[in-house]
């Protein structure tokens, strides 16, 4: 997992406010966190709800 993805997963799992904002407004949440998103990441995050985002982050975390 790349450094940015690891950082993102960790932040989703430990910062509830960030996880909610990421689901609502991915670009803004990533900018505020200092994470430069790729176009693919932004597209992947569009339309993902908060609970699904947390489950996805947990799955990535467990695989590492």
CHARMM-style PDB file with segment names, atoms N, HN, CA, C and O in Angstrom:
ATOM      1  N   UNK     1       0.858  -1.171   0.000  1.00  0.00      PROA
ATOM      2  CA  UNK     1       0.000   0.000   0.000  1.00  0.00      PROA
ATOM      3  C   UNK     1       0.899   1.227   0.000  1.00  0.00      PROA
ATOM      4  O   UNK     1       1.855   1.290   0.773  1.00  0.00      PROA
ATOM      5  N   UNK     2       0.609   2.204  -0.855  1.00  0.00      PROA
ATOM      6  HN  UNK     2      -0.167   2.154  -1.483  1.00  0.00      PROA
ATOM      7  CA  UNK     2       1.405   3.423  -0.918  1.00  0.00      PROA
ATOM      8  C   UNK     2       1.255   4.244   0.346  1.00  0.00      PROA
ATOM      9  O   UNK     2       0.300   4.082   1.105  1.00  0.00      PROA
ATOM     10  N   UNK     3       2.222   5.133   0.558  1.00  0.00      PROA
ATOM     11  HN  UNK     3       2.997   5.264  -0.059  1.00  0.00      PROA
ATOM     12  CA  UNK     3       2.227   5.954   1.765  1.00  0.00      PROA
ATOM     13  C   UNK     3       0.941   6.768   1.896  1.00  0.00      PROA
ATOM     14  O   UNK     3       0.357   6.826   2.977  1.00  0.00      PROA
ATOM     15  N   UNK     4       0.497   7.393   0.811  1.00  0.00      PROA
ATOM     16  HN  UNK     4       0.972   7.345  -0.067  1.00  0.00      PROA
ATOM     17  CA  UNK     4      -0.729   8.184   0.888  1.00  0.00      PROA
ATOM     18  C   UNK     4      -1.942   7.329   1.213  1.00  0.00      PROA
ATOM     19  O   UNK     4      -2.818   7.753   1.967  1.00  0.00      PROA
ATOM     20  N   UNK     5      -2.001   6.127   0.648  1.00  0.00      PROA
ATOM     21  HN  UNK     5      -1.289   5.783   0.035  1.00  0.00      PROA
ATOM     22  CA  UNK     5      -3.137   5.256   0.921  1.00  0.00      PROA
ATOM     23  C   UNK     5      -3.101   4.780   2.368  1.00  0.00      PROA
ATOM     24  O   UNK     5      -4.141   4.716   3.023  1.00  0.00      PROA
ATOM     25  N   UNK     6      -1.922   4.447   2.871  1.00  0.00      PROA
ATOM     26  HN  UNK     6      -1.077   4.499   2.338  1.00  0.00      PROA
ATOM     27  CA  UNK     6      -1.797   4.042   4.274  1.00  0.00      PROA
ATOM     28  C   UNK     6      -2.233   5.177   5.193  1.00  0.00      PROA
ATOM     29  O   UNK     6      -2.950   4.962   6.171  1.00  0.00      PROA
ATOM     30  N   UNK     7      -1.792   6.379   4.866  1.00  0.00      PROA
ATOM     31  HN  UNK     7      -1.210   6.553   4.072  1.00  0.00      PROA
ATOM     32  CA  UNK     7      -2.152   7.546   5.663  1.00  0.00      PROA
ATOM     33  C   UNK     7      -3.664   7.769   5.634  1.00  0.00      PROA
ATOM     34  O   UNK     7      -4.279   8.062   6.660  1.00  0.00      PROA
ATOM     35  N   UNK     8      -4.241   7.629   4.470  1.00  0.00      PROA
ATOM     36  HN  UNK     8      -3.742   7.391   3.636  1.00  0.00      PROA
ATOM     37  CA  UNK     8      -5.681   7.816   4.303  1.00  0.00      PROA
ATOM     38  C   UNK     8      -6.468   6.778   5.101  1.00  0.00      PROA
ATOM     39  O   UNK     8      -7.413   7.127   5.808  1.00  0.00      PROA
ATOM     40  N   UNK     9      -6.086   5.516   4.992  1.00  0.00      PROA
ATOM     41  HN  UNK     9      -5.318   5.233   4.417  1.00  0.00      PROA
ATOM     42  CA  UNK     9      -6.768   4.441   5.720  1.00  0.00      PROA
ATOM     43  C   UNK     9      -6.675   4.681   7.221  1.00  0.00      PROA
ATOM     44  O   UNK     9      -7.667   4.551   7.937  1.00  0.00      PROA
ATOM     45  N   UNK    10      -5.489   5.028   7.693  1.00  0.00      PROA
ATOM     46  HN  UNK    10      -4.683   5.133   7.111  1.00  0.00      PROA
ATOM     47  CA  UNK    10      -5.296   5.285   9.115  1.00  0.00      PROA
ATOM     48  C   UNK    10      -6.179   6.439   9.589  1.00  0.00      PROA
ATOM     49  O   UNK    10      -6.793   6.363  10.653  1.00  0.00      PROA
ATOM     50  N   UNK    11      -6.234   7.482   8.810  1.00  0.00      PROA
ATOM     51  HN  UNK    11      -5.735   7.543   7.945  1.00  0.00      PROA
ATOM     52  CA  UNK    11      -7.033   8.652   9.196  1.00  0.00      PROA
ATOM     53  C   UNK    11      -8.527   8.329   9.191  1.00  0.00      PROA
ATOM     54  O   UNK    11      -9.265   8.798  10.058  1.00  0.00      PROA
ATOM     55  N   UNK    12      -8.973   7.536   8.228  1.00  0.00      PROA
ATOM     56  HN  UNK    12      -8.373   7.155   7.524  1.00  0.00      PROA
ATOM     57  CA  UNK    12     -10.388   7.139   8.187  1.00  0.00      PROA
ATOM     58  C   UNK    12     -10.751   6.350   9.443  1.00  0.00      PROA
ATOM     59  O   UNK    12     -11.826   6.535  10.012  1.00  0.00      PROA
ATOM     60  N   UNK    13      -9.855   5.476   9.864  1.00  0.00      PROA
ATOM     61  HN  UNK    13      -8.981   5.325   9.401  1.00  0.00      PROA
ATOM     62  CA  UNK    13     -10.138   4.604  11.007  1.00  0.00      PROA
ATOM     63  C   UNK    13     -10.018   5.309  12.352  1.00  0.00      PROA
ATOM     64  O   UNK    13     -10.629   4.876  13.329  1.00  0.00      PROA
ATOM     65  N   UNK    14      -9.240   6.390  12.419  1.00  0.00      PROA
ATOM     66  HN  UNK    14      -8.744   6.742  11.626  1.00  0.00      PROA
ATOM     67  CA  UNK    14      -8.994   7.034  13.708  1.00  0.00      PROA
ATOM     68  C   UNK    14      -9.658   8.397  13.866  1.00  0.00      PROA
ATOM     69  O   UNK    14      -9.697   8.939  14.970  1.00  0.00      PROA
ATOM     70  N   UNK    15     -10.175   8.950  12.788  1.00  0.00      PROA
ATOM     71  HN  UNK    15     -10.144   8.509  11.891  1.00  0.00      PROA
ATOM     72  CA  UNK    15     -10.750  10.294  12.837  1.00  0.00      PROA
ATOM     73  C   UNK    15     -12.157  10.266  12.231  1.00  0.00      PROA
ATOM     74  O   UNK    15     -12.329  10.385  11.018  1.00  0.00      PROA
ATOM     75  N   UNK    16     -13.136  10.110  13.087  1.00  0.00      PROA
ATOM     76  HN  UNK    16     -12.996  10.013  14.072  1.00  0.00      PROA
ATOM     77  CA  UNK    16     -14.532   9.976  12.654  1.00  0.00      PROA
ATOM     78  C   UNK    16     -14.998  11.193  11.859  1.00  0.00      PROA
ATOM     79  O   UNK    16     -15.689  11.058  10.850  1.00  0.00      PROA
ATOM     80  N   UNK    17     -14.618  12.371  12.319  1.00  0.00      PROA
ATOM     81  HN  UNK    17     -14.056  12.481  13.139  1.00  0.00      PROA
ATOM     82  CA  UNK    17     -15.004  13.612  11.628  1.00  0.00      PROA
ATOM     83  C   UNK    17     -14.444  13.633  10.203  1.00  0.00      PROA
ATOM     84  O   UNK    17     -15.141  13.999   9.256  1.00  0.00      PROA
ATOM     85  N   UNK    18     -13.181  13.237  10.066  1.00  0.00      PROA
ATOM     86  HN  UNK    18     -12.615  12.940  10.834  1.00  0.00      PROA
ATOM     87  CA  UNK    18     -12.555  13.185   8.740  1.00  0.00      PROA
ATOM     88  C   UNK    18     -13.270  12.171   7.849  1.00  0.00      PROA
ATOM     89  O   UNK    18     -13.532  12.447   6.679  1.00  0.00      PROA
ATOM     90  N   UNK    19     -13.582  11.017   8.392  1.00  0.00      PROA
ATOM     91  HN  UNK    19     -13.369  10.792   9.343  1.00  0.00      PROA
ATOM     92  CA  UNK    19     -14.246   9.972   7.608  1.00  0.00      PROA
ATOM     93  C   UNK    19     -15.599  10.461   7.087  1.00  0.00      PROA
ATOM     94  O   UNK    19     -15.960  10.195   5.940  1.00  0.00      PROA
ATOM     95  N   UNK    20     -16.335  11.167   7.922  1.00  0.00      PROA
ATOM     96  HN  UNK    20     -16.042  11.382   8.854  1.00  0.00      PROA
ATOM     97  CA  UNK    20     -17.631  11.703   7.496  1.00  0.00      PROA
ATOM     98  C   UNK    20     -17.453  12.757   6.409  1.00  0.00      PROA
ATOM     99  O   UNK    20     -18.172  12.761   5.410  1.00  0.00      PROA
ATOM    100  N   UNK    21     -16.490  13.646   6.615  1.00  0.00      PROA
ATOM    101  HN  UNK    21     -15.906  13.643   7.427  1.00  0.00      PROA
ATOM    102  CA  UNK    21     -16.251  14.695   5.619  1.00  0.00      PROA
ATOM    103  C   UNK    21     -15.763  14.082   4.308  1.00  0.00      PROA
ATOM    104  O   UNK    21     -16.137  14.542   3.229  1.00  0.00      PROA
ATOM    105  N   UNK    22     -14.940  13.057   4.399  1.00  0.00      PROA
ATOM    106  HN  UNK    22     -14.637  12.684   5.276  1.00  0.00      PROA
ATOM    107  CA  UNK    22     -14.430  12.397   3.202  1.00  0.00      PROA
ATOM    108  C   UNK    22     -15.570  11.806   2.386  1.00  0.00      PROA
ATOM    109  O   UNK    22     -15.549  11.853   1.156  1.00  0.00      PROA
ATOM    110  N   UNK    23     -16.550  11.257   3.059  1.00  0.00      PROA
ATOM    111  HN  UNK    23     -16.567  11.219   4.058  1.00  0.00      PROA
ATOM    112  CA  UNK    23     -17.708  10.700   2.360  1.00  0.00      PROA
ATOM    113  C   UNK    23     -18.562  11.810   1.742  1.00  0.00      PROA
ATOM    114  O   UNK    23     -19.128  11.638   0.663  1.00  0.00      PROA
ATOM    115  N   UNK    24     -18.650  12.943   2.432  1.00  0.00      PROA
ATOM    116  HN  UNK    24     -18.190  13.083   3.309  1.00  0.00      PROA
ATOM    117  CA  UNK    24     -19.483  14.054   1.953  1.00  0.00      PROA
ATOM    118  C   UNK    24     -18.803  14.907   0.886  1.00  0.00      PROA
ATOM    119  O   UNK    24     -19.435  15.320  -0.087  1.00  0.00      PROA
ATOM    120  N   UNK    25     -17.505  15.169   1.077  1.00  0.00      PROA
ATOM    121  HN  UNK    25     -16.992  14.834   1.867  1.00  0.00      PROA
ATOM    122  CA  UNK    25     -16.773  16.076   0.183  1.00  0.00      PROA
ATOM    123  C   UNK    25     -15.315  15.616   0.101  1.00  0.00      PROA
ATOM    124  O   UNK    25     -14.444  16.190   0.755  1.00  0.00      PROA
ATOM    125  N   UNK    26     -15.054  14.581  -0.701  1.00  0.00      PROA
ATOM    126  HN  UNK    26     -15.762  14.116  -1.232  1.00  0.00      PROA
ATOM    127  CA  UNK    26     -13.715  13.984  -0.743  1.00  0.00      PROA
ATOM    128  C   UNK    26     -12.589  14.977  -1.030  1.00  0.00      PROA
ATOM    129  O   UNK    26     -11.573  14.968  -0.335  1.00  0.00      PROA
ATOM    130  N   UNK    27     -12.748  15.814  -2.020  1.00  0.00      PROA
ATOM    131  HN  UNK    27     -13.573  15.821  -2.585  1.00  0.00      PROA
ATOM    132  CA  UNK    27     -11.666  16.736  -2.396  1.00  0.00      PROA
ATOM    133  C   UNK    27     -11.301  17.666  -1.238  1.00  0.00      PROA
ATOM    134  O   UNK    27     -10.123  17.842  -0.927  1.00  0.00      PROA
ATOM    135  N   UNK    28     -12.296  18.248  -0.615  1.00  0.00      PROA
ATOM    136  HN  UNK    28     -13.253  18.104  -0.868  1.00  0.00      PROA
ATOM    137  CA  UNK    28     -12.060  19.168   0.492  1.00  0.00      PROA
ATOM    138  C   UNK    28     -11.411  18.453   1.680  1.00  0.00      PROA
ATOM    139  O   UNK    28     -10.464  18.969   2.273  1.00  0.00      PROA
ATOM    140  N   UNK    29     -11.912  17.286   2.020  1.00  0.00      PROA
ATOM    141  HN  UNK    29     -12.682  16.867   1.538  1.00  0.00      PROA
ATOM    142  CA  UNK    29     -11.362  16.527   3.149  1.00  0.00      PROA
ATOM    143  C   UNK    29      -9.901  16.163   2.906  1.00  0.00      PROA
ATOM    144  O   UNK    29      -9.072  16.285   3.807  1.00  0.00      PROA
ATOM    145  N   UNK    30      -9.585  15.720   1.701  1.00  0.00      PROA
ATOM    146  HN  UNK    30     -10.258  15.621   0.968  1.00  0.00      PROA
ATOM    147  CA  UNK    30      -8.209  15.347   1.377  1.00  0.00      PROA
ATOM    148  C   UNK    30      -7.298  16.565   1.376  1.00  0.00      PROA
ATOM    149  O   UNK    30      -6.171  16.495   1.868  1.00  0.00      PROA
ATOM    150  N   UNK    31      -7.772  17.678   0.830  1.00  0.00      PROA
ATOM    151  HN  UNK    31      -8.687  17.735   0.431  1.00  0.00      PROA
ATOM    152  CA  UNK    31      -6.981  18.913   0.841  1.00  0.00      PROA
ATOM    153  C   UNK    31      -6.658  19.334   2.265  1.00  0.00      PROA
ATOM    154  O   UNK    31      -5.513  19.669   2.569  1.00  0.00      PROA
ATOM    155  N   UNK    32      -7.658  19.318   3.143  1.00  0.00      PROA
ATOM    156  HN  UNK    32      -8.588  19.045   2.896  1.00  0.00      PROA
ATOM    157  CA  UNK    32      -7.455  19.705   4.540  1.00  0.00      PROA
ATOM    158  C   UNK    32      -6.485  18.769   5.254  1.00  0.00      PROA
ATOM    159  O   UNK    32      -5.775  19.190   6.168  1.00  0.00      PROA
ATOM    160  N   UNK    33      -6.452  17.507   4.843  1.00  0.00      PROA
ATOM    161  HN  UNK    33      -7.029  17.165   4.101  1.00  0.00      PROA
ATOM    162  CA  UNK    33      -5.556  16.528   5.464  1.00  0.00      PROA
ATOM    163  C   UNK    33      -4.156  16.565   4.855  1.00  0.00      PROA
ATOM    164  O   UNK    33      -3.253  15.867   5.317  1.00  0.00      PROA
ATOM    165  N   UNK    34      -3.981  17.384   3.816  1.00  0.00      PROA
ATOM    166  HN  UNK    34      -4.715  17.951   3.442  1.00  0.00      PROA
ATOM    167  CA  UNK    34      -2.670  17.475   3.179  1.00  0.00      PROA
ATOM    168  C   UNK    34      -2.363  16.299   2.275  1.00  0.00      PROA
ATOM    169  O   UNK    34      -1.199  16.015   1.989  1.00  0.00      PROA
ATOM    170  N   UNK    35      -3.402  15.616   1.824  1.00  0.00      PROA
ATOM    171  HN  UNK    35      -4.347  15.846   2.056  1.00  0.00      PROA
ATOM    172  CA  UNK    35      -3.240  14.464   0.936  1.00  0.00      PROA
ATOM    173  C   UNK    35      -3.628  14.902  -0.467  1.00  0.00      PROA
ATOM    174  O   UNK    35      -4.757  15.329  -0.706  1.00  0.00      PROA
ATOM    175  N   UNK    36      -2.677  14.790  -1.394  1.00  0.00      PROA
ATOM    176  HN  UNK    36      -1.760  14.443  -1.200  1.00  0.00      PROA
ATOM    177  CA  UNK    36      -2.955  15.171  -2.777  1.00  0.00      PROA
ATOM    178  C   UNK    36      -3.595  13.988  -3.490  1.00  0.00      PROA
ATOM    179  O   UNK    36      -2.932  12.982  -3.746  1.00  0.00      PROA
ATOM    180  N   UNK    37      -4.880  14.104  -3.812  1.00  0.00      PROA
ATOM    181  HN  UNK    37      -5.418  14.921  -3.604  1.00  0.00      PROA
ATOM    182  CA  UNK    37      -5.586  12.970  -4.412  1.00  0.00      PROA
ATOM    183  C   UNK    37      -5.317  12.835  -5.903  1.00  0.00      PROA
ATOM    184  O   UNK    37      -5.104  13.823  -6.606  1.00  0.00      PROA
ATOM    185  N   UNK    38      -5.332  11.615  -6.361  1.00  0.00      PROA
ATOM    186  HN  UNK    38      -5.505  10.813  -5.791  1.00  0.00      PROA
ATOM    187  CA  UNK    38      -5.282  11.366  -7.798  1.00  0.00      PROA
ATOM    188  C   UNK    38      -6.712  11.450  -8.329  1.00  0.00      PROA
ATOM    189  O   UNK    38      -7.673  11.395  -7.562  1.00  0.00      PROA
ATOM    190  N   UNK    39      -6.836  11.582  -9.623  1.00  0.00      PROA
ATOM    191  HN  UNK    39      -6.055  11.627 -10.245  1.00  0.00      PROA
ATOM    192  CA  UNK    39      -8.157  11.599 -10.247  1.00  0.00      PROA
ATOM    193  C   UNK    39      -8.876  10.288  -9.946  1.00  0.00      PROA
ATOM    194  O   UNK    39     -10.075  10.284  -9.665  1.00  0.00      PROA
ATOM    195  N   UNK    40      -8.142   9.175 -10.005  1.00  0.00      PROA
ATOM    196  HN  UNK    40      -7.168   9.179 -10.233  1.00  0.00      PROA
ATOM    197  CA  UNK    40      -8.736   7.862  -9.735  1.00  0.00      PROA
ATOM    198  C   UNK    40      -9.274   7.774  -8.308  1.00  0.00      PROA
ATOM    199  O   UNK    40     -10.355   7.231  -8.078  1.00  0.00      PROA
ATOM    200  N   UNK    41      -8.514   8.310  -7.351  1.00  0.00      PROA
ATOM    201  HN  UNK    41      -7.636   8.751  -7.538  1.00  0.00      PROA
ATOM    202  CA  UNK    41      -8.964   8.268  -5.959  1.00  0.00      PROA
ATOM    203  C   UNK    41     -10.238   9.087  -5.786  1.00  0.00      PROA
ATOM    204  O   UNK    41     -11.187   8.639  -5.142  1.00  0.00      PROA
ATOM    205  N   UNK    42     -10.258  10.274  -6.353  1.00  0.00      PROA
ATOM    206  HN  UNK    42      -9.488  10.638  -6.876  1.00  0.00      PROA
ATOM    207  CA  UNK    42     -11.460  11.107  -6.240  1.00  0.00      PROA
ATOM    208  C   UNK    42     -12.664  10.427  -6.870  1.00  0.00      PROA
ATOM    209  O   UNK    42     -13.760  10.456  -6.310  1.00  0.00      PROA
ATOM    210  N   UNK    43     -12.468   9.820  -8.022  1.00  0.00      PROA
ATOM    211  HN  UNK    43     -11.577   9.796  -8.477  1.00  0.00      PROA
ATOM    212  CA  UNK    43     -13.571   9.112  -8.679  1.00  0.00      PROA
ATOM    213  C   UNK    43     -14.048   7.939  -7.832  1.00  0.00      PROA
ATOM    214  O   UNK    43     -15.247   7.674  -7.747  1.00  0.00      PROA
ATOM    215  N   UNK    44     -13.107   7.239  -7.208  1.00  0.00      PROA
ATOM    216  HN  UNK    44     -12.133   7.454  -7.277  1.00  0.00      PROA
ATOM    217  CA  UNK    44     -13.467   6.087  -6.378  1.00  0.00      PROA
ATOM    218  C   UNK    44     -14.251   6.516  -5.136  1.00  0.00      PROA
ATOM    219  O   UNK    44     -15.129   5.790  -4.670  1.00  0.00      PROA
ATOM    220  N   UNK    45     -13.933   7.685  -4.608  1.00  0.00      PROA
ATOM    221  HN  UNK    45     -13.220   8.275  -4.986  1.00  0.00      PROA
ATOM    222  CA  UNK    45     -14.588   8.153  -3.387  1.00  0.00      PROA
ATOM    223  C   UNK    45     -15.946   8.800  -3.637  1.00  0.00      PROA
ATOM    224  O   UNK    45     -16.767   8.886  -2.725  1.00  0.00      PROA
ATOM    225  N   UNK    46     -16.185   9.250  -4.846  1.00  0.00      PROA
ATOM    226  HN  UNK    46     -15.518   9.180  -5.588  1.00  0.00      PROA
ATOM    227  CA  UNK    46     -17.466   9.885  -5.155  1.00  0.00      PROA
ATOM    228  C   UNK    46     -18.615   8.897  -4.923  1.00  0.00      PROA
ATOM    229  O   UNK    46     -18.600   7.779  -5.439  1.00  0.00      PROA
ATOM    230  N   UNK    47     -19.582   9.313  -4.162  1.00  0.00      PROA
ATOM    231  HN  UNK    47     -19.594  10.221  -3.742  1.00  0.00      PROA
ATOM    232  CA  UNK    47     -20.774   8.499  -3.950  1.00  0.00      PROA
ATOM    233  C   UNK    47     -20.629   7.376  -2.934  1.00  0.00      PROA
ATOM    234  O   UNK    47     -21.554   6.582  -2.759  1.00  0.00      PROA
ATOM    235  N   UNK    48     -19.478   7.295  -2.258  1.00  0.00      PROA
ATOM    236  HN  UNK    48     -18.727   7.940  -2.401  1.00  0.00      PROA
ATOM    237  CA  UNK    48     -19.291   6.260  -1.239  1.00  0.00      PROA
ATOM    238  C   UNK    48     -19.805   6.808   0.092  1.00  0.00      PROA
ATOM    239  O   UNK    48     -19.401   7.890   0.518  1.00  0.00      PROA
ATOM    240  N   UNK    49     -20.679   6.075   0.734  1.00  0.00      PROA
ATOM    241  HN  UNK    49     -21.008   5.196   0.388  1.00  0.00      PROA
ATOM    242  CA  UNK    49     -21.214   6.543   2.010  1.00  0.00      PROA
ATOM    243  C   UNK    49     -20.218   6.285   3.140  1.00  0.00      PROA
ATOM    244  O   UNK    49     -19.276   5.506   2.999  1.00  0.00      PROA
ATOM    245  N   UNK    50     -20.453   6.954   4.249  1.00  0.00      PROA
ATOM    246  HN  UNK    50     -21.219   7.587   4.363  1.00  0.00      PROA
ATOM    247  CA  UNK    50     -19.552   6.919   5.403  1.00  0.00      PROA
ATOM    248  C   UNK    50     -19.288   5.503   5.912  1.00  0.00      PROA
ATOM    249  O   UNK    50     -18.133   5.135   6.123  1.00  0.00      PROA
ATOM    250  N   UNK    51     -20.321   4.716   6.109  1.00  0.00      PROA
ATOM    251  HN  UNK    51     -21.259   5.015   5.937  1.00  0.00      PROA
ATOM    252  CA  UNK    51     -20.150   3.359   6.643  1.00  0.00      PROA
ATOM    253  C   UNK    51     -19.370   2.465   5.676  1.00  0.00      PROA
ATOM    254  O   UNK    51     -18.515   1.689   6.103  1.00  0.00      PROA
ATOM    255  N   UNK    52     -19.654   2.569   4.400  1.00  0.00      PROA
ATOM    256  HN  UNK    52     -20.348   3.200   4.053  1.00  0.00      PROA
ATOM    257  CA  UNK    52     -18.918   1.774   3.406  1.00  0.00      PROA
ATOM    258  C   UNK    52     -17.451   2.169   3.384  1.00  0.00      PROA
ATOM    259  O   UNK    52     -16.573   1.319   3.236  1.00  0.00      PROA
ATOM    260  N   UNK    53     -17.193   3.451   3.530  1.00  0.00      PROA
ATOM    261  HN  UNK    53     -17.906   4.141   3.650  1.00  0.00      PROA
ATOM    262  CA  UNK    53     -15.823   3.950   3.554  1.00  0.00      PROA
ATOM    263  C   UNK    53     -15.061   3.372   4.741  1.00  0.00      PROA
ATOM    264  O   UNK    53     -13.910   2.961   4.601  1.00  0.00      PROA
ATOM    265  N   UNK    54     -15.695   3.339   5.902  1.00  0.00      PROA
ATOM    266  HN  UNK    54     -16.630   3.673   6.016  1.00  0.00      PROA
ATOM    267  CA  UNK    54     -15.047   2.779   7.096  1.00  0.00      PROA
ATOM    268  C   UNK    54     -14.791   1.280   6.926  1.00  0.00      PROA
ATOM    269  O   UNK    54     -13.734   0.786   7.321  1.00  0.00      PROA
ATOM    270  N   UNK    55     -15.739   0.559   6.348  1.00  0.00      PROA
ATOM    271  HN  UNK    55     -16.598   0.960   6.027  1.00  0.00      PROA
ATOM    272  CA  UNK    55     -15.564  -0.881   6.119  1.00  0.00      PROA
ATOM    273  C   UNK    55     -14.424  -1.139   5.145  1.00  0.00      PROA
ATOM    274  O   UNK    55     -13.623  -2.051   5.348  1.00  0.00      PROA
ATOM    275  N   UNK    56     -14.351  -0.339   4.091  1.00  0.00      PROA
ATOM    276  HN  UNK    56     -15.001   0.402   3.926  1.00  0.00      PROA
ATOM    277  CA  UNK    56     -13.279  -0.479   3.112  1.00  0.00      PROA
ATOM    278  C   UNK    56     -11.922  -0.215   3.759  1.00  0.00      PROA
ATOM    279  O   UNK    56     -10.969  -0.960   3.531  1.00  0.00      PROA
ATOM    280  N   UNK    57     -11.834   0.831   4.555  1.00  0.00      PROA
ATOM    281  HN  UNK    57     -12.608   1.437   4.740  1.00  0.00      PROA
ATOM    282  CA  UNK    57     -10.583   1.157   5.239  1.00  0.00      PROA
ATOM    283  C   UNK    57     -10.183   0.031   6.185  1.00  0.00      PROA
ATOM    284  O   UNK    57      -9.007  -0.325   6.261  1.00  0.00      PROA
ATOM    285  N   UNK    58     -11.143  -0.529   6.903  1.00  0.00      PROA
ATOM    286  HN  UNK    58     -12.098  -0.240   6.842  1.00  0.00      PROA
ATOM    287  CA  UNK    58     -10.858  -1.633   7.823  1.00  0.00      PROA
ATOM    288  C   UNK    58     -10.325  -2.843   7.065  1.00  0.00      PROA
ATOM    289  O   UNK    58      -9.388  -3.497   7.523  1.00  0.00      PROA
ATOM    290  N   UNK    59     -10.904  -3.141   5.925  1.00  0.00      PROA
ATOM    291  HN  UNK    59     -11.665  -2.609   5.553  1.00  0.00      PROA
ATOM    292  CA  UNK    59     -10.451  -4.268   5.107  1.00  0.00      PROA
ATOM    293  C   UNK    59      -9.023  -4.053   4.639  1.00  0.00      PROA
ATOM    294  O   UNK    59      -8.199  -4.963   4.730  1.00  0.00      PROA
ATOM    295  N   UNK    60      -8.717  -2.853   4.136  1.00  0.00      PROA
ATOM    296  HN  UNK    60      -9.386  -2.114   4.063  1.00  0.00      PROA
ATOM    297  CA  UNK    60      -7.347  -2.549   3.708  1.00  0.00      PROA
ATOM    298  C   UNK    60      -6.381  -2.682   4.871  1.00  0.00      PROA
ATOM    299  O   UNK    60      -5.291  -3.234   4.720  1.00  0.00      PROA
ATOM    300  N   UNK    61      -6.779  -2.178   6.032  1.00  0.00      PROA
ATOM    301  HN  UNK    61      -7.664  -1.730   6.154  1.00  0.00      PROA
ATOM    302  CA  UNK    61      -5.927  -2.220   7.212  1.00  0.00      PROA
ATOM    303  C   UNK    61      -5.616  -3.654   7.627  1.00  0.00      PROA
ATOM    304  O   UNK    61      -4.477  -3.969   7.971  1.00  0.00      PROA
ATOM    305  N   UNK    62      -6.608  -4.510   7.597  1.00  0.00      PROA
ATOM    306  HN  UNK    62      -7.533  -4.255   7.317  1.00  0.00      PROA
ATOM    307  CA  UNK    62      -6.425  -5.911   7.991  1.00  0.00      PROA
ATOM    308  C   UNK    62      -5.533  -6.673   7.025  1.00  0.00      PROA
ATOM    309  O   UNK    62      -4.881  -7.640   7.420  1.00  0.00      PROA
ATOM    310  N   UNK    63      -5.495  -6.255   5.771  1.00  0.00      PROA
ATOM    311  HN  UNK    63      -6.025  -5.470   5.450  1.00  0.00      PROA
ATOM    312  CA  UNK    63      -4.693  -6.949   4.761  1.00  0.00      PROA
ATOM    313  C   UNK    63      -3.224  -6.559   4.822  1.00  0.00      PROA
ATOM    314  O   UNK    63      -2.388  -7.205   4.190  1.00  0.00      PROA
ATOM    315  N   UNK    64      -2.901  -5.524   5.565  1.00  0.00      PROA
ATOM    316  HN  UNK    64      -3.580  -5.000   6.079  1.00  0.00      PROA
ATOM    317  CA  UNK    64      -1.513  -5.057   5.627  1.00  0.00      PROA
ATOM    318  C   UNK    64      -0.785  -5.642   6.795  1.00  0.00      PROA
ATOM    319  OT1 UNK    64       0.394  -5.352   6.995  1.00  0.00      PROA
TER     320      UNK     64
END
